[in-house]
Structures are given as structure tokens and as C-alpha cells.
Amino acid sequence: MKPLEKFLKKQGSHLAGRPGPGAGGGGGGGGGGGGQLTRRPSVSKILLPGFLKDEPPETGPEGDGRWLELRPPEGALRSPTSFSSEELSPAGGVGGGGGGESQLSPEAVPTCCWAPLAEPESPERLLERLLERLAGEPTAPHGHGCGADLLLDDIVLTHSLFLPTEQFLHQLHQQYPFRFMTASTIPSPPCWKDGEAMHRKRAVLVILLHFLETYKGILQEEEKAGKVIKDLYLLIMKDSSLDHKLEDEILKLHQLVETVELKVTDESQPPSKQVKPLFRHFRRIDSCLQTRVAFRGSDEIFCRVYMPDHSYVTIRSRLSASVQDILGSVTEKLQYSDEQPTREEGLILVAVASSGEKSVLQPNEECVFTTLGINSHLFACTKEAFPSLVPLPDEIQVSPGDTEIHRVEAEDVANHLMAFHWELFRCVHELEFVDYVFHGERGRRETANLELLLQRCSEVQHWVATEVLLCESLGKRAHLLKKFIKIAAVCKQNQDMLTFYAVVIGLNNAPVSRLRLTWEKLPGKFKNLFRKFENLTDPCRNHKSYREVLSRMKPPIIPFVPLILKDLTFLHEASKTLVDGLVNIEKLHSVAEKVRTIRKCRSRPLCLEMEASPQQLQTKAYVRQFQVIDNQNLLFELSHKLESNSQ
């Protein structure tokens, strides 16, 4: 098993076996609804030599490591609400506007505020303390507004670690001062003086606005949370005391509610959804040239499900569909098939990898489409037919002649790689990182876009190895190594560290690195350059070299995403979220800091100048439709055929 594959599977096994983050009090990651369905862990195979060999960072203060040490900030931070719509709009992506260089720390936050609360609080009291800080009430330890924006962002980003979103919003609803309540089961708040009530209303509005800004784009998947937001929104809109004092905030709230498509009435029917082509599942040119958009669990896709004889049915399904739902669609399709009428008996769903590895999916697993390996396929069969399942024939036909990589320039390939990966990276909501690591199979939100990005990273690594090992000529193979090193150099210059890492790891893949004769023909200049790249990706001292280079970059940046997941996994396992029933605020802050680094990387749009010529369109189509071999045994066979005696 490959090193980072072990890392990702370790995450899945660790999180599957652990109690929820809030176990022992507060609810944890499971609440809110859903019940028995589980999200299938990703099995993306990403090679990362030595990824787990480095020592983890030292835990914070002395003691048992249950609390994380809070360090002063390296620079100021930006809240999501501080970014302009032009910066955050998906239209500002590839080829978008936006000039000038971005500063990573535009607005300073007083360092005295980096101890968010004087003492730990229970999950139920934490929101109240935040409201006190925002309202600037006398009980607030630092006075009005002191560090409140940072604390607000920490809690909004990480509240799901200790409190379900629906419960968090219910508490916010309860904290809104109002003299009369509509037909609601929520108890009336205590009596407020006029001045205090207005401060508290403003604080509730600030939290709600920040919550909507942060969750924009994924609230459609949170039906119960959306209902609470609608109730609070209607309550605020009916509050005549806010007409003049908080006019700007109410206007912004109205705009945000419309933006996130939270309907306040049930009169209008939702528009019919367009079926989206899922990444890698279709090879249509018109689909691969389209700008990538974010996937949501309710999106519908087409997918092939194969039979033991390699015939298949094409089903239309929700991205978040459970295995039971998928089998239901397959059974319905088979009822109209004359080939095998006996298939009405019970079926199981199996993921079959190109290496022959088979995994039976449980009926309650969901979100399985985006967790498949690169060349894995879904098979439906009876239990008796399970042993006879074999992978589909190799999709790559080895034919004489040069492949597309030999005909394109390294700089063009690198630019198109960054353009595509920027689209994929922009589609990943920042909260997917938290859900992927902290909730695992208990996750209430899908992490499809993050999983697709991880799959793409794996695909690029295998693309490098595939192209090199399919080249039979020694001279052309050495030239190909040179071209891939050039691609890595341009990617580093473009600040596309995800592709840079993937290319370097692909060249370090054992079937490629063992080609001694090929590497000996590489010019000394490129050998030295590749040696520098290996040093940059060296995991020693917690990836110190890479982190230093990344700290000097200014957005737009595509970071090496698996390392972010590794950092979050360490934060998850290094200390508890709840200690004696109290929330570990320092842990929440450390997690939010890591999420904010993702936000910083995307704080400026990408602007790449590329010609719109037929040749460039052909390169674009090639880059977005890699055909790769992900079977390591097959790669070794090809390697030994090329150089049987290499060590």
C-alpha cells in the first residue's frame, strides 16, 4: 500500500472507530438528522513517499496534551465578509479580472484578543459569551469588539465539532430579544432594557450574517438548519424597532437570504436540476472544456453500473445517493432488460479497482461516486457471482507513435494544469476540509469537491508514470523526463504547488525512478533541478522547506491539499474538543487558522493569459482528460520491459 494511501485510509479508519467529536456532551458530529446513513471514506490513491515518517509537531503546553497552546498571530486575518464579491465570485476564476498583488494580512487584530475567552465554556454557554463580546456588554472581559471578529469566525467555522448546526442556530434564535413570539416552541427570552436589547439584536444579526456568508453555497443541503434561519429571518423582518437603527444590516441579510436561495415561503417549486457530468466518468469534449462548478449532494449525475459479464446499465442518481438507492435504480433498469430476467433477486454493489481489488459496499453507505479510485468501477451482482468479478479490460491501448505529451510545450501543459486545478480548488468549500477530517463517516455534509480534487492529484501522479513508461524509445523517454521537470518548474513558478508535488511524486514513483539508463541520459542541469525539487518536497522537520516557500507566496496559490488534511488530522487527534464538558477554544482556533490559510490562498482571482487557438483547445482537452494506469503491478511490468536490469 502506498504511503499517502495509508494516510488517507488511516484517517478513515481512525475516524470511523472513534466516537463523535462531541462524545460525552454536546452532540458531536452526528447530530441534526440523517441517522443511519454513513459516508463512504475516500480511497483515492495518492503517492507520497515518507509522508508519515516525519515526526509530528510538538504538542502545546506541558501536561497531558489535552489543550492546545494559543500562539500570537503571525499576521492579521480577513473574515469572509471582508472580501469583495468580485474576489469571491466564481467568475473571478480562470481568466478572471483582478490585478495587483494581494496582502495576506490586510486588517490588524489586536494581539491582546488572541485569548478568546478568559475561561473555557460549555457548548451551551459559548454562543452567549460570543454575543456578550459582540454586544460589548459590561460582562465582556475585554470590552466592546475586542477580538470578537476573530472569535466569531472561529466559532462559525468550527461549531460543528461540538454542536450540530441546527442546534447552534436554535440557540441563536433563542438569544434574539423580542417582546412577543409567534407560534413557536422556543421559550421567550428574559426581559431586556432598551439599550441592551438593541445591542443584543445587533450581535445576533452580526453572527447570522457571518454564518450566511461562510455557509453560502452549501446551505441548500441543510434543510433543518435552513428552516431555523427562515424563522429567524422572518422574526427580524417583523421587528419594527430595527427599521432605522440597523437598516444596512437588514438589507444585507435580505440580500444574503436571496443569494443562498433560502425561500421564505413554500409556494414556488424548486427549478429542475440539470444533470452534471461527473469528473472522469465521461470523455465528451464539450463536457471537459466547460468551467468546473461545485457539486452538491442533491445534484444529479449519470453513472454506469456494470454486471459480471461487463454489460452495464446507465442510471441517473443523486450524488449523495445511498448504496440502497443505487441498487434500487439498477434493479428498476434491469426489469426492462430481456438479457437476464432472473436478476430481480437480491443484488450487492461492489467497487472493483483496476488491480482486481474488490470492496463490497454496505447498503447504508452514501456518496460513493466520488470516493472511487481513478479506474475503479461499480458492479452490481449477486453474492454467488461476487468471486467471479474481474476488472474491465485496460482502457489504455498501447499503440506505436508518440502520445499528445510529446507534441505540446511544457509551459502550455503547466498553464492548463493550473487553470483546471484552480477551478477544482475553487469548487471546494472551506468547510469541506473540516467535515472530511473531523466528521469522517459521520459527516452531515458531502465532501465531493474535496474528494474530486484529491483524485485529480492522484491522477496527475499516475499520468506522469504512465506517459514515461509507455515511451519505448530511450532517447524520447529521457526527453520526457526533462519535459516533466520543466512542467514542475513552471508549476512552482505559477504557485501551483498541488501540481508541482504531484509531478515530483510521479517522477519518484518506483517504476519510474528505477529506470537507471533513462535518468543517466538526463542533462546534469535537470538532474540538479530535480534534486532541488526533491529537497523542497522532503517531509523532514514537518515539511519545513515547503512551508517556508509557501509562506513567501502571495495569492492566488494552489497549496498541496493533502498536507492541509494531515495538519488538520494532527489537530483532531492531538487534543480533545470537549474536556470535562467544556469546549477547547484553543483547538477550535487552531483549526480555524488552518481553514483561513485556504481562504487566503483564494483571496485573489487567477489570471492566466492563454491563446484561444485550436492547438490550445486541444491541449486543454488533453490536460482535462488524462488516461492513466493506476495499477502499480502493471506499471512495474512496463518498467521491467523497458529496462530489465535497472536497480
C-alpha positions, 0 to 999 in steps of 0.5 A, a space after each residue: 500500500 502506498 504511503 499517502 494511501 495509508 494516510 488517507 485510509 488511516 484517517 478513515 479508519 481512525 475516524 470511523 472507530 472513534 466516537 463523535 467529536 462531541 462524545 460525552 456532551 454536546 452532540 458531536 458530529 452526528 447530530 441534526 438528522 440523517 441517522 443511519 446513513 454513513 459516508 463512504 471514506 475516500 480511497 483515492 490513491 495518492 503517492 507520497 513517499 515518507 509522508 508519515 515518517 516525519 515526526 509530528 509537531 510538538 504538542 502545546 503546553 506541558 501536561 497531558 496534551 489535552 489543550 492546545 497552546 494559543 500562539 500570537 498571530 503571525 499576521 492579521 486575518 480577513 473574515 469572509 465578509 471582508 472580501 469583495 464579491 468580485 474576489 469571491 465570485 466564481 467568475 473571478 476564476 480562470 481568466 478572471 479580472 483582478 490585478 495587483 498583488 494581494 496582502 495576506 494580512 490586510 486588517 490588524 487584530 489586536 494581539 491582546 484578543 488572541 485569548 478568546 475567552 478568559 475561561 473555557 465554556 460549555 457548548 451551551 454557554 459559548 454562543 452567549 459569551 460570543 454575543 456578550 463580546 459582540 454586544 460589548 456588554 459590561 460582562 465582556 472581559 475585554 470590552 466592546 469588539 475586542 477580538 470578537 471578529 476573530 472569535 466569531 469566525 472561529 466559532 462559525 467555522 468550527 461549531 460543528 465539532 461540538 454542536 450540530 448546526 441546527 442546534 447552534 442556530 436554535 440557540 441563536 434564535 433563542 438569544 434574539 430579544 423580542 417582546 412577543 413570539 409567534 407560534 413557536 416552541 422556543 421559550 421567550 427570552 428574559 426581559 431586556 432594557 432598551 439599550 441592551 436589547 438593541 445591542 443584543 439584536 445587533 450581535 445576533 444579526 452580526 453572527 447570522 450574517 457571518 454564518 450566511 456568508 461562510 455557509 453560502 453555497 452549501 446551505 441548500 443541503 441543510 434543510 433543518 438548519 435552513 428552516 431555523 434561519 427562515 424563522 429567524 429571518 422572518 422574526 427580524 423582518 417583523 421587528 419594527 424597532 430595527 427599521 432605522 437603527 440597523 437598516 444596512 444590516 437588514 438589507 444585507 441579510 435580505 440580500 444574503 437570504 436571496 443569494 443562498 436561495 433560502 425561500 421564505 415561503 413554500 409556494 414556488 417549486 424548486 427549478 429542475 436540476 440539470 444533470 452534471 457530468 461527473 469528473 472522469 466518468 465521461 470523455 465528451 469534449 464539450 463536457 471537459 472544456 466547460 468551467 468546473 462548478 461545485 457539486 452538491 449532494 442533491 445534484 444529479 449525475 449519470 453513472 454506469 453500473 456494470 454486471 459480471 459479464 461487463 454489460 452495464 446499465 446507465 442510471 441517473 442518481 443523486 450524488 449523495 445517493 445511498 448504496 440502497 438507492 443505487 441498487 434500487 435504480 439498477 434493479 428498476 433498469 434491469 426489469 426492462 432488460 430481456 438479457 437476464 430476467 432472473 436478476 430481480 433477486 437480491 443484488 450487492 454493489 461492489 467497487 472493483 479497482 483496476 488491480 482486481 481489488 474488490 470492496 463490497 459496499 454496505 447498503 447504508 453507505 452514501 456518496 460513493 461516486 466520488 470516493 472511487 479510485 481513478 479506474 475503479 468501477 461499480 458492479 452490481 451482482 449477486 453474492 454467488 457471482 461476487 468471486 467471479 468479478 474481474 476488472 474491465 479490460 485496460 482502457 489504455 491501448 498501447 499503440 506505436 507513435 508518440 502520445 499528445 505529451 510529446 507534441 505540446 510545450 511544457 509551459 502550455 501543459 503547466 498553464 492548463 494544469 493550473 487553470 483546471 486545478 484552480 477551478 477544482 480548488 475553487 469548487 471546494 468549500 472551506 468547510 469541506 476540509 473540516 467535515 472530511 477530517 473531523 466528521 469522517 463517516 459521520 459527516 452531515 455534509 458531502 465532501 465531493 469537491 474535496 474528494 474530486 480534487 484529491 483524485 485529480 492529484 492522484 491522477 496527475 501522479 499516475 499520468 506522469 508514470 504512465 506517459 514515461 513508461 509507455 515511451 519505448 524509445 530511450 532517447 524520447 523517454 529521457 526527453 520526457 523526463 526533462 519535459 516533466 521537470 520543466 512542467 514542475 518548474 513552471 508549476 512552482 513558478 505559477 504557485 501551483 504547488 498541488 501540481 508541482 508535488 504531484 509531478 515530483 511524486 510521479 517522477 519518484 514513483 518506483 517504476 519510474 525512478 528505477 529506470 537507471 539508463 533513462 535518468 543517466 541520459 538526463 542533462 546534469 542541469 535537470 538532474 540538479 533541478 530535480 534534486 532541488 525539487 526533491 529537497 523542497 518536497 522532503 517531509 523532514 522537520 514537518 515539511 519545513 522547506 515547503 512551508 517556508 516557500 509557501 509562506 513567501 507566496 502571495 495569492 492566488 496559490 494552489 497549496 498541496 491539499 493533502 498536507 492541509 488534511 494531515 495538519 488538520 488530522 494532527 489537530 483532531 487527534 492531538 487534543 480533545 474538543 470537549 474536556 470535562 464538558 467544556 469546549 477547547 477554544 484553543 483547538 477550535 482556533 487552531 483549526 480555524 487558522 488552518 481553514 483561513 490559510 485556504 481562504 487566503 490562498 483564494 483571496 485573489 482571482 487567477 489570471 492566466 493569459 492563454 491563446 484561444 487557438 485550436 492547438 490550445 483547445 486541444 491541449 486543454 482537452 488533453 490536460 482535462 482528460 488524462 488516461 492513466 494506469 493506476 495499477 502499480 503491478 502493471 506499471 512495474 511490468 512496463 518498467 521491467 520491459 523497458 529496462 530489465 536490469 535497472 536497480 
